[in-house]
């Protein structure tokens, strides 16, 4: 008896110590401060993540069990609304965890990430496979009484039901266990793939050892390379980091063909170097497990499972769309390459255009054909001015105003925050965090995050969104000049942010960008159009030295060259999209190198271009399920985007107030409260037509002569 009592007391002491630790863990505290609370980035430590996550997981599971075991008959309020209210601690922690994973990854955090990823998967499966919980959801889904609820409440029941079914809620216990085991293993593989890719990007670079290595580079690219070498503490004059934002300008402007080849080589071989960070076997394992999971869930392939909750529904529809655009894009590439080759030959180059030559000679063709030099445009494209331009567009289209604030903590000195309000009512609608620069520990690319979704279940909750980019900082106290392509990316990601900021729904699971993956890119791609409007260029494309706006002659040349390079960008992107879809339609084990080559050969891929994302570096599809069998979404959404833009051009132009109001009311504000096909029809009055995309890219439209 004494021994048992001692054990009991020891357990009590342990739990008390744990409770004491948790009470002091800043990650477990509700967000405090203005705007309904904000993340306390000034308090968080990496060491706090594991105990906080473990506590929050158990807290959420306890809340779910209480809902599942409620003796009262299921109602919307005691089941669906209760689930919407559950897991608030977990939501906050997972938000901060994701920020660290994408922006502040370190060896210390990476170790925790590897340990926690499978635990997150187990946690999700315990909810998705909770039989009592699903029975309550299914009862509501089939209930005639539910038809009396609001359309938004009915949509939320539908969303929960379909998500649970997709994750195996109707499987027998044996198959549920198999799916859970697969999900756990996949979670670890996704983390491994991401960390391998980050290591390749951070550890590799092209050294610039003498002055001639800088030949052809614009001043801002040269200064950025010098600053990068200093940051890395290298004993060379400069270096080109292995990220898209550094590599692509180098490939465009460097006259050193040997160094262009080196830069190209390290970039396209990320994750494919036969070293400790090689991702080929990881990708194969992911594909095999996805196939197993799809079959357990009753689908012939993973692609069929993935598209079951998308607009496209059927993989063949996506293939048909991609192939319809592929041939005219390839034809355009051949035409462009022929013009490039003429320049090479005239210069006595005696070589055939290679992938590391494409951007360099495309720029020469642009100059010759359109009298447009990117270096002539870039001095007018100051990052901060363009950011102000985005704010102005948001004000014109959606009546939003932005005011920079300094009274909330940030996770890095580069990050700044703006309060976003309705400029007519003055009412705050959310916060926008901006993290524009590349740095060690930050993944490449550009993205938007929602730290907190808008909702009004129990009073108005303001959304918090962020835009994250990888622009090269360059020398201190000098303006950041970006390319036209980077400026388009800036507007694109801001489109995602506006989709979140304009959200006006009741339930958080339906808010903002929580829409079908092949629809979510539509609002962001649409916003890119406003960059090229004269209003933005005249007000915000100001020369960094003189303050003068872009000359009208230069604006005209930009417009004339607007579709130049569409063949390249289309082939580069669709090749990745086709490989992605075909990978996930395959059911047999593949050899990544062989599969990639054979697929591209069958498509007659131009030898002068490579996929935008080769298999070993395709983070979109192998760092998680987000875009797996879904990279086609960019093209699918671009069809909608091109058609939507014509609603403005057919009207009074880009700033047509009536069209913008309709866009807000039917697209940007409604989130997932309505089927996306119906939402678009409410905006346009009909389904989108793909002809608009062909016109936008200056490709021949079916049934017309070129």
C-alpha positions as CSV (number, residue, x, y, z in Angstrom):
1,X,0.0,0.0,0.0
2,X,2.8,2.4,0.9
3,X,4.5,1.7,-2.5
4,X,1.3,2.4,-4.4
5,X,0.7,5.6,-2.5
6,X,4.3,6.7,-3.2
7,X,3.7,6.0,-6.9
8,X,0.5,7.9,-6.9
9,X,2.1,10.9,-5.2
10,X,5.0,10.8,-7.6
11,X,2.6,10.9,-10.4
12,X,0.8,13.8,-8.9
13,X,4.0,15.7,-8.5
14,X,4.9,15.0,-12.1
15,X,1.6,16.2,-13.4
16,X,1.8,19.3,-11.3
17,X,5.3,20.1,-12.7
18,X,4.0,19.5,-16.2
19,X,1.0,21.8,-15.5
20,X,3.4,24.4,-14.2
21,X,5.5,24.1,-17.3
22,X,2.5,24.5,-19.5
23,X,1.2,27.5,-17.7
24,X,4.5,29.2,-18.4
25,X,4.7,28.1,-22.1
26,X,4.0,31.2,-24.2
27,X,2.8,29.1,-27.1
28,X,-0.1,27.9,-25.0
29,X,-1.3,31.4,-24.1
30,X,-4.2,33.0,-26.1
31,X,-3.0,35.7,-28.4
32,X,-3.3,39.0,-26.5
33,X,-3.1,42.6,-27.5
34,X,-4.9,44.7,-30.2
35,X,-7.0,43.4,-33.1
36,X,-8.5,40.6,-31.1
37,X,-5.0,39.3,-30.2
38,X,-1.8,38.8,-32.2
39,X,1.0,36.2,-32.1
40,X,3.5,36.9,-29.3
41,X,6.5,36.3,-31.6
42,X,8.8,38.1,-29.1
43,X,8.1,35.4,-26.5
44,X,8.3,32.1,-28.5
45,X,11.2,29.7,-28.3
46,X,11.9,26.6,-30.4
47,X,12.2,24.5,-27.2
48,X,8.6,25.4,-26.3
49,X,7.1,23.7,-29.4
50,X,7.1,20.1,-28.4
51,X,5.4,20.4,-25.0
52,X,3.0,22.9,-26.4
53,X,2.0,20.7,-29.3
54,X,1.6,17.6,-27.2
55,X,-0.6,19.5,-24.7
56,X,-2.7,21.1,-27.5
57,X,-3.2,17.8,-29.3
58,X,-4.6,16.2,-26.2
59,X,-6.8,19.2,-25.4
60,X,-8.3,19.1,-28.9
61,X,-8.9,15.3,-28.8
62,X,-10.6,15.8,-25.4
63,X,-12.9,18.4,-27.0
64,X,-13.6,16.1,-29.9
65,X,-14.4,13.2,-27.6
66,X,-16.9,15.4,-25.7
67,X,-18.7,16.3,-29.0
68,X,-18.6,12.6,-30.2
69,X,-20.0,11.3,-26.8
70,X,-22.6,13.9,-26.3
71,X,-25.7,11.9,-25.3
72,X,-28.0,14.5,-26.9
73,X,-29.1,14.0,-30.5
74,X,-26.8,15.7,-33.0
75,X,-27.7,19.2,-34.0
76,X,-25.8,21.8,-36.0
77,X,-24.9,23.7,-32.8
78,X,-23.8,20.7,-30.6
79,X,-21.8,19.0,-33.4
80,X,-20.7,21.2,-36.4
81,X,-20.5,24.5,-34.6
82,X,-18.9,22.8,-31.6
83,X,-16.2,21.4,-33.9
84,X,-15.7,24.9,-35.4
85,X,-15.1,26.2,-31.8
86,X,-12.7,23.4,-30.8
87,X,-9.0,23.3,-31.0
88,X,-8.3,27.0,-30.7
89,X,-5.0,26.4,-28.8
90,X,-4.0,23.9,-31.5
91,X,-4.8,26.3,-34.3
92,X,-2.7,29.1,-32.8
93,X,0.3,26.8,-32.2
94,X,0.1,25.2,-35.6
95,X,0.1,28.7,-37.2
96,X,3.3,29.7,-35.4
97,X,4.8,26.3,-36.1
98,X,4.1,26.8,-39.8
99,X,5.7,30.2,-39.7
100,X,8.9,28.8,-38.2
101,X,8.9,25.9,-40.7
102,X,8.7,28.2,-43.7
103,X,10.6,31.3,-42.5
104,X,12.9,30.4,-39.5
105,X,14.0,26.8,-40.0
106,X,17.1,25.9,-38.1
107,X,18.8,22.6,-37.2
108,X,17.1,22.8,-33.8
109,X,13.7,23.4,-35.3
110,X,14.2,20.8,-38.0
111,X,14.8,18.1,-35.4
112,X,11.5,19.0,-33.7
113,X,9.8,19.1,-37.1
114,X,10.9,15.6,-37.9
115,X,9.6,14.4,-34.6
116,X,6.3,16.3,-34.6
117,X,5.2,15.7,-38.3
118,X,4.0,12.1,-37.8
119,X,2.3,13.2,-34.5
120,X,0.3,15.8,-36.4
121,X,-0.8,13.0,-38.8
122,X,-1.8,10.7,-36.0
123,X,-3.7,13.5,-34.4
124,X,-5.7,14.2,-37.6
125,X,-6.5,10.5,-38.2
126,X,-7.8,10.2,-34.6
127,X,-10.4,12.9,-35.5
128,X,-11.1,11.8,-39.0
129,X,-11.5,8.1,-38.0
130,X,-13.6,8.8,-34.9
131,X,-16.7,6.6,-35.6
132,X,-19.1,8.3,-33.1
133,X,-18.2,11.7,-34.4
134,X,-18.7,10.8,-38.0
135,X,-22.0,9.2,-37.2
136,X,-23.2,12.5,-35.8
137,X,-21.9,14.3,-38.9
138,X,-23.5,11.8,-41.2
139,X,-26.8,12.0,-39.4
140,X,-26.9,15.7,-39.9
141,X,-25.8,15.4,-43.6
142,X,-28.8,13.1,-44.2
143,X,-31.3,14.9,-42.0
144,X,-34.3,16.6,-43.6
145,X,-34.1,19.1,-40.7
146,X,-30.7,20.3,-42.0
147,X,-32.4,21.6,-45.1
148,X,-34.0,24.2,-42.9
149,X,-30.6,25.6,-41.9
150,X,-29.0,28.6,-43.7
151,X,-27.2,27.9,-46.9
152,X,-23.9,28.5,-45.2
153,X,-24.6,26.0,-42.4
154,X,-25.7,23.4,-45.0
155,X,-22.4,24.1,-46.9
156,X,-20.4,23.5,-43.7
157,X,-22.1,20.2,-43.0
158,X,-21.4,19.1,-46.5
159,X,-17.8,20.1,-46.2
160,X,-17.3,18.2,-42.9
161,X,-19.1,15.1,-44.3
162,X,-17.1,15.0,-47.6
163,X,-13.8,15.7,-45.9
164,X,-14.4,12.9,-43.4
165,X,-15.4,10.4,-46.2
166,X,-12.3,11.4,-48.3
167,X,-10.1,10.6,-45.3
168,X,-11.6,7.1,-44.8
169,X,-14.4,7.6,-42.2
170,X,-16.5,4.9,-43.9
171,X,-13.7,2.3,-43.9
172,X,-13.6,-0.7,-41.7
173,X,-11.3,-0.6,-38.7
174,X,-8.6,-2.6,-40.4
175,X,-8.4,-0.3,-43.4
176,X,-8.6,2.8,-41.2
177,X,-5.5,1.6,-39.4
178,X,-3.7,1.1,-42.7
179,X,-4.6,4.6,-43.9
180,X,-3.5,6.0,-40.6
181,X,-0.1,4.2,-40.8
182,X,0.3,5.5,-44.4
183,X,-0.5,9.1,-43.4
184,X,2.0,8.9,-40.5
185,X,4.8,7.7,-42.8
186,X,3.9,10.2,-45.5
187,X,4.1,13.0,-43.0
188,X,7.7,12.0,-42.2
189,X,8.6,11.8,-45.9
190,X,7.1,15.2,-46.6
191,X,9.3,16.7,-43.9
192,X,12.4,14.9,-45.2
193,X,11.7,16.1,-48.8
194,X,11.3,19.7,-47.6
195,X,14.4,19.7,-45.4
196,X,16.5,18.1,-48.1
197,X,15.5,20.7,-50.6
198,X,16.1,23.5,-48.2
199,X,19.6,22.1,-47.5
200,X,20.4,22.0,-51.2
201,X,19.3,25.6,-51.7
202,X,21.2,26.9,-48.7
203,X,24.5,25.0,-49.1
204,X,25.1,25.5,-52.9
205,X,26.0,28.6,-54.7
206,X,28.1,29.8,-57.7
207,X,31.2,31.7,-56.6
208,X,32.1,34.9,-58.4
209,X,35.9,35.1,-57.9
210,X,37.0,37.9,-60.2
211,X,35.6,41.1,-61.7
212,X,35.0,39.4,-65.1
213,X,32.6,37.0,-63.3
214,X,30.2,39.9,-62.9
215,X,30.2,40.8,-66.7
216,X,26.7,41.7,-67.9
217,X,25.1,41.9,-64.5
218,X,23.0,45.0,-63.6
219,X,24.3,47.0,-60.7
220,X,21.6,45.7,-58.3
221,X,22.3,42.1,-59.2
222,X,26.0,42.7,-58.7
223,X,25.5,44.4,-55.3
224,X,23.2,41.6,-54.2
225,X,25.8,39.0,-55.1
226,X,28.5,40.9,-53.2
227,X,26.1,41.2,-50.2
228,X,25.3,37.4,-50.3
229,X,29.0,36.5,-50.2
230,X,29.5,38.7,-47.2
231,X,26.5,37.2,-45.4
232,X,27.9,33.7,-46.0
233,X,31.3,35.0,-44.9
234,X,32.9,33.7,-48.1
235,X,36.4,34.8,-49.3
236,X,35.2,35.6,-52.8
237,X,33.9,38.8,-54.4
238,X,30.4,37.6,-54.7
239,X,28.1,34.6,-55.1
240,X,24.8,33.6,-56.6
241,X,22.6,31.8,-54.2
242,X,20.8,28.6,-55.3
243,X,17.3,30.2,-55.2
244,X,15.1,31.3,-58.1
245,X,15.3,34.9,-57.2
246,X,19.1,34.9,-57.6
247,X,19.5,32.3,-60.4
248,X,17.0,33.7,-62.9
249,X,18.5,37.3,-63.0
250,X,21.9,35.7,-63.4
251,X,20.8,33.5,-66.3
252,X,19.1,36.5,-67.9
253,X,22.0,39.0,-67.8
254,X,25.3,37.2,-67.3
255,X,27.5,37.3,-70.4
256,X,29.6,34.4,-68.9
257,X,28.1,31.4,-70.6
258,X,30.3,29.0,-68.5
259,X,28.9,30.5,-65.3
260,X,25.4,30.5,-66.6
261,X,25.7,26.8,-67.1
262,X,27.0,26.3,-63.6
263,X,24.2,28.3,-62.1
264,X,21.6,26.5,-64.2
265,X,23.2,23.1,-63.2
266,X,23.0,23.6,-59.4
267,X,19.4,24.9,-59.7
268,X,17.9,22.1,-61.8
269,X,19.8,19.4,-59.9
270,X,18.5,20.4,-56.4
271,X,17.6,17.2,-54.7
272,X,19.2,15.2,-57.5
273,X,22.8,15.0,-56.6
274,X,23.2,11.5,-55.2
275,X,24.1,12.9,-51.8
276,X,22.5,12.8,-48.4
277,X,19.9,15.3,-49.6
278,X,18.9,13.4,-52.7
279,X,15.1,13.3,-53.0
280,X,14.5,10.6,-55.6
281,X,13.9,7.7,-53.4
282,X,11.8,9.9,-51.1
283,X,9.6,10.9,-54.0
284,X,9.2,7.2,-55.0
285,X,8.2,6.2,-51.5
286,X,5.6,9.0,-51.4
287,X,4.1,8.0,-54.7
288,X,3.9,4.3,-53.6
289,X,2.2,5.2,-50.4
290,X,-0.2,7.6,-52.1
291,X,-1.3,4.8,-54.5
292,X,-1.9,2.4,-51.6
293,X,-3.9,5.0,-49.8
294,X,-6.0,5.8,-52.8
295,X,-6.9,2.2,-53.4
296,X,-7.8,1.7,-49.7
297,X,-10.1,4.7,-50.1
298,X,-11.8,3.2,-53.2
299,X,-10.1,5.2,-56.0
300,X,-8.2,3.6,-58.9
301,X,-5.3,6.2,-58.6
302,X,-4.2,8.9,-56.3
303,X,-5.1,11.5,-59.0
304,X,-8.7,10.3,-58.9
305,X,-8.7,10.7,-55.1
306,X,-7.0,14.1,-55.2
307,X,-9.5,15.5,-57.7
308,X,-12.6,14.2,-56.0
309,X,-13.0,17.5,-54.1
310,X,-11.7,19.8,-56.9
311,X,-13.6,21.7,-59.6
312,X,-12.1,19.5,-62.3
313,X,-13.2,16.3,-60.7
314,X,-11.9,14.1,-63.5
315,X,-8.1,13.8,-64.2
316,X,-8.8,13.5,-68.0
317,X,-10.4,16.9,-68.0
318,X,-7.1,18.4,-66.7
319,X,-5.1,16.5,-69.3
320,X,-7.3,17.6,-72.1
321,X,-7.0,21.3,-71.0
322,X,-3.2,21.1,-70.6
323,X,-2.7,19.3,-74.0
324,X,-5.0,21.9,-75.7
325,X,-2.6,24.6,-74.6
326,X,0.6,22.6,-74.9
327,X,0.9,22.4,-78.7
328,X,0.4,26.1,-79.4
329,X,2.9,26.9,-76.6
330,X,5.5,24.5,-78.0
331,X,5.0,26.0,-81.5
332,X,5.6,29.5,-80.0
333,X,8.8,28.3,-78.3
334,X,10.2,26.9,-81.6
335,X,9.5,30.3,-83.2
336,X,11.2,32.2,-80.3
337,X,14.2,29.8,-80.3
338,X,14.7,30.3,-84.1
339,X,15.0,34.0,-83.5
340,X,17.5,33.4,-80.6
341,X,19.5,31.1,-82.7
342,X,19.9,33.7,-85.4
343,X,21.5,36.0,-82.9
344,X,23.9,33.3,-81.7
345,X,24.9,32.5,-85.3
346,X,25.3,36.2,-86.1
347,X,27.6,36.6,-83.1
348,X,29.6,33.6,-84.3
349,X,28.6,31.6,-81.2
350,X,28.8,28.2,-83.0
351,X,26.5,26.5,-80.5
352,X,22.9,25.5,-80.3
353,X,20.7,27.3,-77.7
354,X,20.8,25.4,-74.4
355,X,18.5,25.8,-71.4
356,X,21.1,28.0,-69.7
357,X,21.1,30.3,-72.8
358,X,17.3,30.7,-73.1
359,X,16.7,33.6,-70.8
360,X,19.9,35.4,-71.9
361,X,19.0,35.3,-75.6
362,X,15.3,35.8,-75.0
363,X,16.3,39.1,-73.5
364,X,18.3,39.9,-76.6
365,X,15.3,39.1,-78.8
366,X,13.0,41.2,-76.6
367,X,15.4,44.2,-77.1
368,X,15.6,43.7,-80.8
369,X,11.9,42.9,-81.4
370,X,10.2,45.3,-79.0
371,X,13.0,47.7,-78.2
372,X,12.5,46.7,-74.6
373,X,15.3,46.1,-72.2
374,X,14.5,44.7,-68.7
375,X,17.3,46.8,-67.3
376,X,15.5,49.8,-68.7
377,X,12.3,48.9,-66.9
378,X,13.8,47.7,-63.6
379,X,14.9,51.1,-62.2
380,X,11.2,52.1,-62.1
381,X,10.2,48.9,-60.2
382,X,11.0,49.7,-56.6
383,X,9.6,47.2,-54.2
384,X,8.2,49.7,-51.7
385,X,6.5,51.8,-54.4
386,X,4.9,48.7,-55.9
387,X,3.7,47.7,-52.5
388,X,2.0,51.1,-52.2
389,X,0.6,50.5,-55.7
390,X,-1.0,47.2,-54.5
391,X,-2.5,49.1,-51.6
392,X,-3.9,51.7,-54.0
393,X,-5.5,48.9,-56.2
394,X,-7.0,47.3,-53.2
395,X,-8.6,50.6,-52.3
396,X,-9.9,51.2,-55.8
397,X,-11.4,47.7,-56.2
398,X,-12.4,46.8,-52.6
399,X,-12.4,50.0,-50.6
400,X,-9.5,48.8,-48.4
401,X,-6.9,51.1,-46.8
402,X,-3.6,50.2,-45.2
403,X,-1.8,51.8,-42.3
404,X,1.6,50.6,-41.1
405,X,1.7,49.8,-37.4
406,X,4.5,49.0,-35.0
407,X,2.6,47.9,-31.9
408,X,2.6,44.2,-32.6
409,X,5.5,41.7,-32.3
410,X,7.2,40.2,-35.4
411,X,9.2,37.1,-35.9
412,X,12.1,38.8,-37.7
413,X,13.3,42.4,-38.2
414,X,12.5,42.2,-41.9
415,X,8.8,41.7,-41.2
416,X,6.4,44.7,-41.1
417,X,2.7,44.9,-40.3
418,X,-0.2,46.9,-41.7
419,X,-3.7,47.4,-40.3
420,X,-6.3,46.9,-43.0
421,X,-9.5,48.8,-42.8
422,X,-12.6,49.6,-44.9
423,X,-11.8,53.1,-46.1
424,X,-15.5,54.1,-46.2
425,X,-16.6,52.8,-42.8
426,X,-13.2,53.1,-41.1
427,X,-13.8,49.6,-39.6
428,X,-10.7,47.4,-39.3
429,X,-10.9,44.1,-41.3
430,X,-7.6,42.5,-40.5
431,X,-3.8,42.7,-40.4
432,X,-1.3,42.2,-43.2
433,X,2.2,41.0,-42.4
434,X,4.9,41.4,-45.1
435,X,8.1,39.4,-45.1
436,X,9.8,40.2,-48.4
437,X,13.4,39.1,-48.3
438,X,15.4,35.9,-48.7
439,X,17.5,34.6,-45.8
440,X,19.0,31.5,-44.3
441,X,16.3,29.2,-43.0
442,X,13.5,30.5,-45.3
443,X,12.2,28.3,-48.0
444,X,12.3,29.6,-51.5
445,X,9.4,31.0,-53.5
446,X,6.6,33.3,-52.6
447,X,3.4,32.5,-50.7
448,X,0.5,33.7,-48.6
449,X,-0.6,32.5,-45.2
450,X,-3.6,33.1,-43.1
451,X,-2.6,33.2,-39.4
452,X,-6.2,33.5,-38.4
453,X,-9.3,33.2,-40.6
454,X,-12.1,35.8,-40.5
455,X,-15.3,34.6,-38.8
456,X,-18.2,35.9,-36.7
457,X,-19.6,32.8,-34.9
458,X,-19.3,34.5,-31.5
459,X,-18.6,38.0,-32.5
460,X,-16.4,39.4,-35.2
461,X,-13.0,37.9,-35.5
462,X,-10.5,39.8,-37.7
463,X,-8.3,37.9,-40.1
464,X,-4.5,38.0,-40.1
465,X,-2.7,37.2,-43.3
466,X,0.8,37.4,-44.6
467,X,2.7,37.6,-47.8
468,X,6.2,36.1,-47.9
469,X,8.7,36.5,-50.8
470,X,12.4,35.9,-51.4
471,X,13.6,39.2,-52.9
472,X,17.3,39.8,-52.7
473,X,18.0,42.6,-50.2
474,X,21.2,44.0,-51.8
475,X,23.2,46.8,-50.3
476,X,22.1,48.6,-47.2
477,X,20.0,51.8,-47.6
478,X,19.4,51.2,-51.3
479,X,16.0,50.7,-52.9
480,X,15.1,47.1,-53.8
481,X,14.6,47.0,-57.6
482,X,12.7,44.0,-58.9
483,X,12.0,42.5,-62.3
484,X,8.7,42.7,-64.1
485,X,8.2,39.0,-63.4
486,X,8.9,39.5,-59.7
487,X,6.5,42.4,-59.6
488,X,3.8,40.1,-61.1
489,X,4.6,37.6,-58.4
490,X,4.2,40.3,-55.8
491,X,0.7,41.2,-57.1
492,X,-0.2,37.5,-57.4
493,X,0.5,36.8,-53.8
494,X,-1.2,40.0,-52.7
495,X,-4.3,38.6,-54.6
496,X,-4.3,35.7,-52.2
497,X,-4.0,38.1,-49.3
498,X,-7.0,40.1,-50.5
499,X,-9.0,36.9,-50.9
500,X,-8.4,36.5,-47.1
501,X,-8.9,40.1,-46.2
502,X,-12.2,40.5,-48.1
503,X,-13.7,37.4,-46.5
504,X,-17.2,38.0,-45.0
505,X,-18.5,34.7,-43.7
506,X,-19.7,33.2,-40.4
507,X,-17.7,30.1,-40.0
508,X,-13.8,29.9,-40.1
509,X,-13.6,26.7,-42.1
510,X,-15.4,28.4,-45.0
511,X,-13.4,31.7,-44.8
512,X,-11.1,33.3,-47.3
513,X,-8.9,31.0,-49.4
514,X,-10.5,27.8,-48.0
515,X,-11.8,26.9,-51.5
516,X,-11.0,24.2,-54.1
517,X,-7.3,24.1,-55.0
518,X,-8.0,24.6,-58.7
519,X,-10.0,27.8,-57.8
520,X,-7.8,29.3,-55.2
521,X,-5.3,30.6,-57.7
522,X,-8.0,32.4,-59.7
523,X,-8.2,35.6,-57.5
524,X,-4.4,35.8,-57.2
525,X,-3.8,35.4,-60.9
526,X,-6.5,37.9,-61.7
527,X,-4.8,40.6,-59.5
528,X,-1.6,40.4,-61.6
529,X,-3.4,42.3,-64.4
530,X,-3.6,45.5,-62.4
531,X,0.2,45.8,-62.3
532,X,0.3,46.8,-66.0
533,X,-2.5,49.3,-65.8
534,X,-1.5,52.9,-66.7
535,X,-2.9,54.1,-63.4
536,X,-0.4,51.9,-61.4
537,X,2.5,52.5,-63.7
538,X,2.1,56.3,-63.7
539,X,1.6,56.6,-60.0
540,X,3.9,54.0,-58.6
541,X,6.5,52.9,-61.3
542,X,8.8,55.8,-60.4
543,X,12.5,55.9,-61.3
544,X,14.5,55.3,-58.1
545,X,16.8,58.2,-58.8
546,X,14.7,60.8,-60.6
547,X,11.3,60.0,-59.2
548,X,9.9,60.3,-62.8
549,X,7.2,57.8,-63.9
550,X,7.7,55.3,-66.6
551,X,7.7,57.2,-69.9
552,X,4.6,56.7,-72.1
553,X,6.9,55.3,-74.8
554,X,8.2,52.7,-72.4
555,X,4.7,51.8,-71.2
556,X,3.7,51.3,-74.8
557,X,6.7,49.0,-75.4
558,X,5.8,47.0,-72.3
559,X,2.3,46.6,-73.6
560,X,3.5,45.5,-77.0
561,X,5.8,42.9,-75.5
562,X,3.1,41.8,-73.0
563,X,2.8,38.3,-74.4
564,X,6.5,37.8,-75.2
565,X,7.8,34.8,-73.4
566,X,4.4,33.2,-72.9
567,X,5.5,30.2,-74.9
568,X,8.5,29.7,-72.5
569,X,6.5,30.2,-69.3
570,X,3.6,28.0,-70.5
571,X,5.8,25.1,-71.6
572,X,7.9,25.4,-68.4
573,X,4.8,25.2,-66.2
574,X,2.6,22.8,-68.1
575,X,5.4,20.3,-68.4
576,X,5.6,20.2,-64.6
577,X,1.8,20.0,-64.4
578,X,1.6,17.1,-66.9
579,X,4.4,15.2,-65.2
580,X,2.6,15.7,-61.8
581,X,-0.7,14.4,-63.1
582,X,0.9,11.4,-64.9
583,X,2.9,10.5,-61.8
584,X,-0.3,10.3,-59.8
585,X,-2.1,8.4,-62.5
586,X,0.6,5.7,-62.5
587,X,0.1,2.7,-60.2
588,X,3.4,0.9,-60.7
589,X,6.7,1.9,-59.1
590,X,8.6,4.4,-61.2
591,X,12.2,5.5,-61.7
592,X,12.0,9.3,-61.4
593,X,14.8,10.0,-64.0
594,X,13.4,7.6,-66.5
595,X,9.8,8.6,-65.9
596,X,10.6,12.3,-66.3
597,X,12.6,11.7,-69.5
598,X,10.0,9.4,-71.2
599,X,7.1,11.6,-70.3
600,X,8.8,14.7,-71.7
601,X,10.0,12.9,-74.8
602,X,6.5,11.7,-75.5
603,X,5.4,15.4,-75.3
604,X,8.2,16.5,-77.6
605,X,9.4,18.8,-74.9
606,X,11.7,21.5,-76.5
607,X,15.3,20.7,-75.6
608,X,15.9,24.3,-74.7
609,X,13.6,24.3,-71.7
610,X,13.3,22.2,-68.6
611,X,10.4,21.7,-66.3
612,X,9.8,24.6,-63.8
613,X,10.0,22.0,-61.1
614,X,11.8,18.7,-61.7
615,X,10.7,15.7,-59.7
616,X,13.4,15.7,-57.0
617,X,12.7,19.4,-56.2
618,X,9.0,19.5,-56.7
619,X,8.0,20.8,-53.3
620,X,4.5,21.7,-54.4
621,X,3.7,18.0,-54.7
622,X,6.1,16.2,-52.4
623,X,6.3,18.5,-49.4
624,X,2.6,17.8,-48.7
625,X,-0.6,16.9,-50.4
626,X,-1.6,20.5,-51.2
627,X,-0.8,20.5,-54.9
628,X,-0.2,16.8,-55.5
629,X,-2.0,15.9,-58.7
630,X,-3.0,19.5,-58.6
631,X,-0.2,21.6,-60.1
632,X,-2.6,21.9,-63.1
633,X,-4.5,24.3,-60.9
634,X,-2.5,27.2,-62.1
635,X,-3.6,26.6,-65.7
636,X,-7.2,25.7,-64.7
637,X,-7.5,28.9,-62.6
638,X,-5.9,30.9,-65.4
639,X,-8.7,30.0,-67.7
640,X,-11.1,31.5,-65.2
641,X,-8.8,34.4,-64.6
642,X,-8.5,35.3,-68.3
643,X,-12.3,35.1,-68.7
644,X,-12.9,37.2,-65.6
645,X,-10.4,39.9,-66.8
646,X,-12.5,40.2,-70.0
647,X,-15.5,41.2,-67.8
648,X,-13.5,44.3,-67.0
649,X,-12.2,45.0,-70.5
650,X,-15.7,44.5,-71.9
651,X,-16.9,47.0,-69.3
652,X,-15.4,50.4,-68.4
653,X,-11.9,49.0,-67.9
654,X,-9.8,47.7,-65.0
655,X,-11.4,50.1,-62.4
656,X,-15.0,49.5,-63.4
657,X,-16.7,50.0,-60.0
658,X,-19.7,47.9,-60.9
659,X,-17.6,44.9,-62.1
660,X,-15.3,45.3,-59.0
661,X,-18.4,45.3,-56.7
662,X,-19.7,42.1,-58.3
663,X,-16.2,40.5,-58.0
664,X,-16.1,41.3,-54.3
665,X,-19.7,40.1,-53.7
666,X,-19.4,36.8,-55.7
667,X,-15.8,35.8,-55.4
668,X,-13.5,37.6,-52.9
669,X,-15.9,37.8,-49.9
670,X,-17.8,34.5,-50.1
671,X,-15.0,32.0,-49.3
672,X,-16.3,28.4,-49.6
673,X,-19.9,29.2,-48.6
674,X,-21.0,28.3,-52.2
675,X,-19.9,25.9,-54.8
676,X,-17.1,27.6,-56.8
677,X,-18.6,26.9,-60.2
678,X,-21.8,28.6,-59.1
679,X,-19.8,31.5,-57.5
680,X,-18.1,32.2,-60.8
681,X,-21.4,32.0,-62.7
682,X,-22.8,34.5,-60.3
683,X,-19.9,36.8,-61.2
684,X,-19.8,36.3,-65.0
685,X,-23.4,35.2,-65.7
686,X,-22.0,32.0,-67.3
687,X,-19.3,29.4,-67.1
688,X,-15.7,30.5,-68.1
689,X,-14.6,30.1,-71.7
690,X,-11.1,28.9,-72.4
691,X,-10.9,31.0,-75.5
692,X,-10.0,34.0,-73.3
693,X,-6.8,32.3,-72.1
694,X,-5.7,31.7,-75.7
695,X,-6.3,35.3,-76.5
696,X,-4.5,36.4,-73.3
697,X,-1.4,34.4,-74.3
698,X,-1.6,35.3,-78.0
699,X,-2.0,31.7,-78.9
700,X,-4.3,30.7,-81.8
701,X,-7.9,30.1,-80.7
702,X,-9.5,26.9,-81.9
703,X,-11.5,27.4,-85.1
704,X,-9.6,30.6,-86.1
705,X,-6.6,31.1,-88.3
706,X,-3.4,32.3,-86.8
